[in-house]
Amino acid sequence: MKAGIRPRSSTSRPPGTLVLGLTSIHEATADLADGHVDNDELIAGMFTEVKVPKSDSTGER
């Protein structure tokens, strides 16, 4: 280990994850309060089945 560099503690990541999650929830509730969602296509894409063409044994389509 280089001098002056401390290993990242295991507790430094969860607070950032919590902040991102709370921010996401805040944005979602703001969208719902407006009566619409700004990213309708993205949300629809999450629930749409993607059809993938079958490939042969070499991986070619």
Phi, psi and omega in degrees: 000137180288151180294136177086354179254120180263146176294145179292131180284156181288350180264358183279338184275317182304320179298323178295320178295319178298316180298316179297319179296316179294323177296317179298317178297318179299315179296321180295317180291327176295318177298317180294324179294327178287342182087009177207165178243132185290334186243056182305319182294321178296317180294317178299323179296332179290336185246014180253129180286132179264126179269124181248128179296144180291149179244160177277184185294343179271356181091359179280147180254000000 
